[in-house]
Amino acid sequence: MRLLFVFIISSIGLVQATNSYAQKATVSLEARNQTVKDVLNEIEDQSEFTFFFNNRHIDLQRRVSVFEKKSDIFKVLDQIFAGTNIGYSVLDKKIILSAEGMALQQLGKKITGIVVDKSGEPVIGANVVVKGTTNGTITDVDGKFALEVPGGAVLQVTYIGYNPAEVKVGKDSIIRIVLHEDTQALDEVVVVGYGTQKKVNLTGAVGSVRPEDMGDIQTNSVSSMIKGHLSGVQITQNNGKPGAGSTIRIRGMGTLGVNEDNSNTKNNPLLVVDGQAVDYGIETIDPNDIESVSVLKDASSAAIYGARAANGVLLITTKRGTKGIGKLSVNAYVSVQTLMKDYDVLNAEQFVMLQNEARANAGMESMFSHEPAYYGKGTNWVKEVTHLAPVQEYNVNFSKATDETNYYVSGTFFTQEGIVKNTGYDRASFRFNGDSKILPKLKVGNSVTLTWNESYGNSQPLSAAVIAAPTMSVYKEDGSWGTSTENGEGNSANPMYLTELYKGHKESMWRALANVYAEYQILDELKFKVTGGIDFAAQNSKKYYPRVDIYGDYLDFTDQKLNDNMSLGYTWQNDYLLYFNKDWSKHHVDAMLGMSLQASQKKNNDSVVKGFLNDSEYLQVLDAGQRDWRATGGLKRWSMLSYFGNINYNFNSRYLLSFNLRADGSSRFGKENKFGYFPSGSIAWRLSEEEFMKDLSWLSNLKVRASYGSLGNQEIGLYSFSDQLDVNQWYLFGDGTSRVPGVSSVNLIDPTIKWETTTITNIGLDMGFLNNTLSLVSEFYVKNTRDILLSYPIPSTVGKGSPTVNAGKVRNTGFELEVRYNNTFGGLWLNAALTYGYNKNEVRGLIGEQDFITHNYSYNVVARSEIGHPINSIYGYVFDGIYQTEEEIKNSPEWSKAEVGTPKFKDLNGDNKITSEDRTYIANAMPTSTLGLNLSMKYKNFDFSMFWQGDFGKDLFWGYFGGMFPMCGLRNVNSIWLDRWTGPGSTNEMPKVKYNAEYPDVSSWQIKSADYLRLKNLSVGYTFRVKDTMSARVYVAGQNLLTITPYPGFDPEINGIANWNSWGDSYPQSRSYTIGLNLNF
């Protein structure tokens, strides 16, 4: 070894030398517990490097272990001197080692520079870091920076919207660095089933979105974060209650057996978080932790999940540490919520006027003793039960990564009061993700999240407030709860009391979602991976009903009641995966073989007890109840064994082929059809790589794709193939006075039932223009589902329930489009995205000669699933105006309930009578089109983002709008009834008010278009560069700021076919205004 001063002297003549060798040279080491001296000698023997150091500062006898294959010198030196104070500087083939603060400082120098884009405009806020160190800074408002660097340093420069750049520091002290736009499209890596793929090599229909693609928006759930950002994915908020979930549909509803809110789980997609299939939803996952979300929409991409993928697959990937400086982020925001619009119901004077008129039209006397004006405005019950409600969230996360280890740690607390008083939701979560290379060929890692959440209160106070009589007061003169009976009006629930009654209703959940893995690199081309994961949840629902009933009257103490329900459940999964990856010449092949074991169990106990000494919170436990104990419970289990594999081939990234096969065996089916087999294949051709396309410089990418395959659906219940017994039965003897316990068979069965199978044909087109600053992805698909499990109708005299059989058929056809634009103009960065999806749903077959299935819902709403029509379409009469005169009634089709001022309906079958045979399809319960439009901009320190979302082609039954019984009892109604029919020619749209009028149950008179376009998010922010290593972003934002819709009700975004209240959903979504802070260190 040479002395340090020899290097210093000799280096004077080497300053002009190039530094290319250090950048290109690689070293391979397998040093186990060897001295530093021996390792350095080995490096010198393998390479042209020469080390210079002072023996007094370097412990040459320290033992280290280094295992690297063809690694660069910087990576090797980082390992050798990890955990010491030894630093290094590389100048071409010369390496100087020294204690920190000595030689590096002596040879270091201060450089200044400017970072610009291709047009010469400064890039503000770019990160400039010395590679392999934490020494860095941020460019100022002029794009300039200053930094102390060692000789031979490499600067890494990064900024959103641009490709990263690396620049070697030479002899110059002033550096100009040019960043080029990040076109993303071709090199972007997308998460797919059991792995990742470059977007350019995809042959299936896969959509993907990252938080940075959505702009700087603030959301409190994953479903609301991605809503409208993925074409073909429809997400509907179930309601606005804090903590309420969403319903997700991918490419329509593929199976029958629906319910009133379209929430049947048979149509739910498979949800996968960090490779783990989850059964307890995604609403408890912290949006701050999301790295990306992918959706697998066709058979080629989803077949690897086989029997659970018929409704599509949603893959959620959470954050991990990234190489570079450790990053600490602190995020906080505070919001205030308010109603999106007023509930336009009658005030007291209007209410009394219409009540009197309705009773008069029915030949009844008025129940009110005063003239309408006496009652004035009365009580605005909606304002009484709602308030401005705060929302708060606090998140802290830290991430860091080296070549061997990376980790991400995050903690969040979220609390939301509901706009309805005494309702709310709290959530706390903790996440730790990590990966570690513990041996040269062995890597292990984990993804663990723990969450707790609790919701409280009930939506019923607002439901009651919408229809409560405005003539009723909140409190009586003696301070007790106001009742409608004080005015002689009959009973009507006091909505304000209901806010107190239901505030003790709580639902909570503890959840652990965790998976671990080990990955071993057998050969360069071959690796083996084993994973294990669990999704565990403990849920509790507690509802206490005190001594006062909903009318404010005191009950006997024995009527107090406590419902206490507990459930424990888990789903575990083990995967064994073998990966192959090989490149030669212009060919590429990657393949995967796997086996998966899954099992699930859920146990629940439901307890009810009555009779409490008082309503003290401390006595609201099961042991304190004194009578009417009742307990029920259940245990459910299922399991699945799966084998699967795929192979992908491409030639020169031009011609691409993919094939997948999965075999699933499920405990939900009998021996004859235990296993289902789900193959798929796809091809793609990148025309833009052909020689005859090379002259089209404006065309960056052109790819056509086609795929076909089959998927399964096992969501049929757990024991449909097996005979089930009811043990709560008695057998009577003799005259019936003697009985003994027994069991009976519940249903007839078909032990040969099999999987519902979905086949999908998909054709796709990918295009990129102007170096992929503009990209377009379009899809056309035909999705056929057969062997849908339905209940076979049998006569009631059989004495058993109907068996489940494979019979139904459903088709979904559609078109999807995504257009994205990403570019910079001087100091302005612009990102815009448009997503659109169209889907047509049609029932294609039912049981035998059966033409339709009838679904009977609340308020006598009838829907049908009929061959040739969409699932769950509303069925009713066609409104044809208002009977104006007796003469018109005589000249119209016969209807026993016809009278002047009432609705008139069309005689569709031509028999000159209005009967049930005149009903037809009057509404589509599902949207046919979904739309999302996102715009994000950054200029200097300012940022702006805006997101619009909409659904089209859906109708809603507006419940009390028409009020099949307008002015029935003391129910208030919408002010639209002020425009009622009052005499011939007054209106042909609204009937007269008549107490307990008996109009047909459902007609197009009560159907309203629920098309809407909504400004979901709007935010404006400013980023302060506090120090070189710290930034602070302050922003203001709004949610649900504007809705454009023909729907006259409160909120068209409702999950279901009907809106039962006068104006809106039982718990509407809110508008919110937010101020927030993001700190990054």
Rosetta blueprint (number, residue, H / E / L):
1 M L
2 R E
3 L L
4 L H
5 F H
6 V H
7 F H
8 I H
9 I H
10 S H
11 S H
12 I H
13 G H
14 L H
15 V L
16 Q L
17 A L
18 T L
19 N L
20 S H
21 Y H
22 A H
23 Q H
24 K H
25 A L
26 T E
27 V E
28 S E
29 L E
30 E E
31 A E
32 R E
33 N E
34 Q E
35 T E
36 V H
37 K H
38 D H
39 V H
40 L H
41 N H
42 E H
43 I H
44 E H
45 D H
46 Q H
47 S L
48 E L
49 F L
50 T E
51 F E
52 F E
53 F L
54 N L
55 N L
56 R L
57 H L
58 I L
59 D L
60 L L
61 Q L
62 R L
63 R E
64 V E
65 S E
66 V E
67 F E
68 E E
69 K E
70 K E
71 S E
72 D E
73 I H
74 F H
75 K H
76 V H
77 L H
78 D H
79 Q H
80 I H
81 F L
82 A L
83 G L
84 T L
85 N L
86 I E
87 G E
88 Y E
89 S E
90 V E
91 L E
92 D L
93 K L
94 K E
95 I E
96 I E
97 L E
98 S E
99 A E
100 E L
101 G L
102 M L
103 A H
104 L H
105 Q H
106 Q H
107 L H
108 G L
109 K E
110 K E
111 I E
112 T E
113 G E
114 I E
115 V E
116 V E
117 D L
118 K L
119 S L
120 G L
121 E L
122 P E
123 V L
124 I L
125 G L
126 A L
127 N E
128 V E
129 V E
130 V E
131 K L
132 G L
133 T L
134 T L
135 N L
136 G E
137 T E
138 I E
139 T L
140 D L
141 V L
142 D L
143 G L
144 K E
145 F E
146 A E
147 L E
148 E E
149 V E
150 P L
151 G L
152 G L
153 A L
154 V E
155 L E
156 Q E
157 V E
158 T E
159 Y L
160 I L
161 G L
162 Y E
163 N L
164 P L
165 A E
166 E E
167 V E
168 K E
169 V L
170 G L
171 K L
172 D L
173 S L
174 I E
175 I E
176 R E
177 I E
178 V E
179 L L
180 H L
181 E E
182 D L
183 T L
184 Q L
185 A L
186 L L
187 D L
188 E L
189 V E
190 V E
191 V E
192 V E
193 G L
194 Y L
195 G E
196 T E
197 Q E
198 K E
199 K H
200 V H
201 N H
202 L L
203 T L
204 G L
205 A L
206 V E
207 G E
208 S E
209 V E
210 R L
211 P H
212 E H
213 D H
214 M H
215 G L
216 D L
217 I L
218 Q L
219 T L
220 N L
221 S L
222 V H
223 S H
224 S H
225 M H
226 I H
227 K L
228 G L
229 H L
230 L L
231 S L
232 G L
233 V E
234 Q E
235 I E
236 T E
237 Q E
238 N L
239 N L
240 G L
241 K L
242 P L
243 G L
244 A L
245 G L
246 S E
247 T E
248 I E
249 R E
250 I E
251 R L
252 G L
253 M L
254 G L
255 T L
256 L L
257 G L
258 V L
259 N L
260 E L
261 D L
262 N L
263 S L
264 N L
265 T H
266 K H
267 N H
268 N L
269 P L
270 L E
271 L E
272 V E
273 V E
274 D L
275 G L
276 Q E
277 A E
278 V L
279 D L
280 Y L
281 G L
282 I L
283 E L
284 T L
285 I L
286 D L
287 P H
288 N H
289 D H
290 I E
291 E E
292 S E
293 V E
294 S E
295 V E
296 L E
297 K L
298 D L
299 A H
300 S H
301 S H
302 A H
303 A H
304 I H
305 Y H
306 G H
307 A H
308 R H
309 A L
310 A L
311 N L
312 G L
313 V E
314 L E
315 L E
316 I E
317 T E
318 T E
319 K L
320 R L
321 G L
322 T L
323 K E
324 G E
325 I E
326 G E
327 K E
328 L E
329 S E
330 V E
331 N E
332 A E
333 Y E
334 V E
335 S E
336 V E
337 Q E
338 T E
339 L E
340 M L
341 K L
342 D L
343 Y L
344 D L
345 V E
346 L L
347 N L
348 A H
349 E H
350 Q H
351 F H
352 V H
353 M H
354 L H
355 Q H
356 N H
357 E H
358 A H
359 R H
360 A H
361 N H
362 A L
363 G L
364 M L
365 E L
366 S L
367 M L
368 F L
369 S L
370 H L
371 E L
372 P H
373 A H
374 Y H
375 Y H
376 G L
377 K L
378 G L
379 T L
380 N L
381 W H
382 V H
383 K H
384 E H
385 V H
386 T E
387 H L
388 L L
389 A E
390 P E
391 V E
392 Q E
393 E E
394 Y E
395 N E
396 V E
397 N E
398 F E
399 S E
400 K E
401 A E
402 T L
403 D L
404 E L
405 T E
406 N E
407 Y E
408 Y E
409 V E
410 S E
411 G E
412 T E
413 F E
414 F E
415 T E
416 Q E
417 E E
418 G L
419 I L
420 V E
421 K L
422 N L
423 T L
424 G E
425 Y E
426 D E
427 R E
428 A E
429 S E
430 F E
431 R E
432 F E
433 N E
434 G E
435 D E
436 S E
437 K E
438 I E
439 L E
440 P L
441 K L
442 L E
443 K E
444 V E
445 G E
446 N E
447 S E
448 V E
449 T E
450 L E
451 T E
452 W E
453 N E
454 E E
455 S E
456 Y E
457 G L
458 N L
459 S L
460 Q H
461 P H
462 L H
463 S H
464 A H
465 A H
466 V H
467 I H
468 A L
469 A L
470 P L
471 T L
472 M L
473 S L
474 V L
475 Y E
476 K L
477 E L
478 D L
479 G L
480 S L
481 W E
482 G L
483 T L
484 S H
485 T H
486 E H
487 N H
488 G L
489 E L
490 G L
491 N L
492 S L
493 A L
494 N L
495 P H
496 M H
497 Y H
498 L H
499 T H
500 E H
501 L H
502 Y L
503 K L
504 G L
505 H L
506 K E
507 E E
508 S E
509 M E
510 W E
511 R E
512 A E
513 L E
514 A E
515 N E
516 V E
517 Y E
518 A E
519 E E
520 Y E
521 Q E
522 I E
523 L E
524 D L
525 E L
526 L E
527 K E
528 F E
529 K E
530 V E
531 T E
532 G E
533 G E
534 I E
535 D E
536 F E
537 A E
538 A E
539 Q E
540 N E
541 S E
542 K E
543 K E
544 Y E
545 Y E
546 P L
547 R L
548 V E
549 D L
550 I L
551 Y L
552 G L
553 D L
554 Y E
555 L L
556 D L
557 F H
558 T H
559 D H
560 Q L
561 K E
562 L E
563 N E
564 D E
565 N E
566 M E
567 S E
568 L E
569 G E
570 Y E
571 T E
572 W E
573 Q E
574 N E
575 D E
576 Y E
577 L E
578 L E
579 Y E
580 F E
581 N E
582 K E
583 D E
584 W E
585 S L
586 K L
587 H E
588 H E
589 V E
590 D E
591 A E
592 M E
593 L E
594 G E
595 M E
596 S E
597 L E
598 Q E
599 A E
600 S E
601 Q E
602 K E
603 K E
604 N E
605 N E
606 D E
607 S E
608 V E
609 V E
610 K E
611 G L
612 F L
613 L L
614 N L
615 D L
616 S L
617 E H
618 Y H
619 L H
620 Q L
621 V L
622 L H
623 D H
624 A H
625 G L
626 Q L
627 R E
628 D E
629 W E
630 R E
631 A E
632 T E
633 G E
634 G E
635 L E
636 K E
637 R E
638 W E
639 S E
640 M E
641 L E
642 S E
643 Y E
644 F E
645 G E
646 N E
647 I E
648 N E
649 Y E
650 N E
651 F E
652 N L
653 S L
654 R L
655 Y E
656 L E
657 L E
658 S E
659 F E
660 N E
661 L E
662 R E
663 A E
664 D E
665 G E
666 S E
667 S L
668 R L
669 F L
670 G L
671 K H
672 E H
673 N H
674 K L
675 F E
676 G E
677 Y E
678 F E
679 P E
680 S E
681 G E
682 S E
683 I E
684 A E
685 W E
686 R E
687 L H
688 S H
689 E H
690 E L
691 E H
692 F H
693 M H
694 K L
695 D L
696 L L
697 S L
698 W L
699 L E
700 S E
701 N E
702 L E
703 K E
704 V E
705 R E
706 A E
707 S E
708 Y E
709 G E
710 S E
711 L E
712 G E
713 N E
714 Q L
715 E L
716 I L
717 G L
718 L L
719 Y L
720 S L
721 F L
722 S L
723 D L
724 Q L
725 L E
726 D E
727 V E
728 N E
729 Q E
730 W E
731 Y E
732 L E
733 F E
734 G L
735 D L
736 G L
737 T L
738 S E
739 R E
740 V E
741 P E
742 G E
743 V E
744 S E
745 S E
746 V L
747 N E
748 L L
749 I L
750 D L
751 P L
752 T L
753 I L
754 K L
755 W L
756 E E
757 T E
758 T E
759 T E
760 I E
761 T E
762 N E
763 I E
764 G E
765 L E
766 D E
767 M E
768 G E
769 F E
770 L L
771 N L
772 N L
773 T L
774 L E
775 S E
776 L E
777 V E
778 S E
779 E E
780 F E
781 Y E
782 V E
783 K E
784 N E
785 T E
786 R E
787 D E
788 I E
789 L E
790 L E
791 S E
792 Y L
793 P L
794 I L
795 P L
796 S H
797 T H
798 V H
799 G L
800 K L
801 G E
802 S L
803 P L
804 T E
805 V E
806 N E
807 A E
808 G E
809 K E
810 V E
811 R E
812 N E
813 T E
814 G E
815 F E
816 E E
817 L E
818 E E
819 V E
820 R E
821 Y E
822 N E
823 N E
824 T E
825 F E
826 G L
827 G L
828 L E
829 W E
830 L E
831 N E
832 A E
833 A E
834 L E
835 T E
836 Y E
837 G E
838 Y E
839 N E
840 K E
841 N E
842 E E
843 V E
844 R E
845 G E
846 L L
847 I L
848 G L
849 E L
850 Q L
851 D L
852 F E
853 I E
854 T E
855 H E
856 N E
857 Y L
858 S H
859 Y H
860 N H
861 V L
862 V E
863 A E
864 R E
865 S E
866 E E
867 I E
868 G L
869 H L
870 P L
871 I L
872 N L
873 S E
874 I E
875 Y E
876 G E
877 Y E
878 V L
879 F E
880 D E
881 G E
882 I E
883 Y L
884 Q L
885 T L
886 E H
887 E H
888 E H
889 I H
890 K H
891 N L
892 S L
893 P L
894 E E
895 W L
896 S L
897 K L
898 A L
899 E L
900 V L
901 G L
902 T L
903 P E
904 K E
905 F E
906 K L
907 D L
908 L L
909 N L
910 G L
911 D L
912 N L
913 K E
914 I L
915 T L
916 S H
917 E H
918 D H
919 R L
920 T E
921 Y E
922 I E
923 A E
924 N L
925 A L
926 M L
927 P L
928 T L
929 S E
930 T E
931 L E
932 G E
933 L E
934 N E
935 L E
936 S E
937 M E
938 K E
939 Y E
940 K L
941 N L
942 F E
943 D E
944 F E
945 S E
946 M E
947 F E
948 W E
949 Q E
950 G E
951 D E
952 F E
953 G L
954 K L
955 D E
956 L E
957 F E
958 W E
959 G H
960 Y H
961 F H
962 G H
963 G L
964 M L
965 F L
966 P L
967 M L
968 C L
969 G L
970 L L
971 R L
972 N L
973 V L
974 N E
975 S H
976 I H
977 W H
978 L H
979 D H
980 R L
981 W L
982 T L
983 G L
984 P L
985 G L
986 S L
987 T L
988 N L
989 E L
990 M L
991 P L
992 K L
993 V L
994 K L
995 Y L
996 N L
997 A L
998 E L
999 Y L
1000 P L
1001 D L
1002 V L
1003 S E
1004 S H
1005 W H
1006 Q H
1007 I E
1008 K E
1009 S E
1010 A L
1011 D L
1012 Y E
1013 L E
1014 R E
1015 L E
1016 K E
1017 N E
1018 L E
1019 S E
1020 V E
1021 G E
1022 Y E
1023 T E
1024 F E
1025 R E
1026 V E
1027 K E
1028 D L
1029 T L
1030 M E
1031 S E
1032 A E
1033 R E
1034 V E
1035 Y E
1036 V E
1037 A E
1038 G E
1039 Q E
1040 N E
1041 L E
1042 L E
1043 T E
1044 I E
1045 T L
1046 P L
1047 Y L
1048 P L
1049 G L
1050 F L
1051 D L
1052 P L
1053 E L
1054 I L
1055 N L
1056 G L
1057 I L
1058 A E
1059 N E
1060 W L
1061 N L
1062 S L
1063 W L
1064 G L
1065 D L
1066 S L
1067 Y L
1068 P L
1069 Q L
1070 S E
1071 R E
1072 S E
1073 Y E
1074 T E
1075 I E
1076 G E
1077 L E
1078 N E
1079 L E
1080 N E
1081 F L
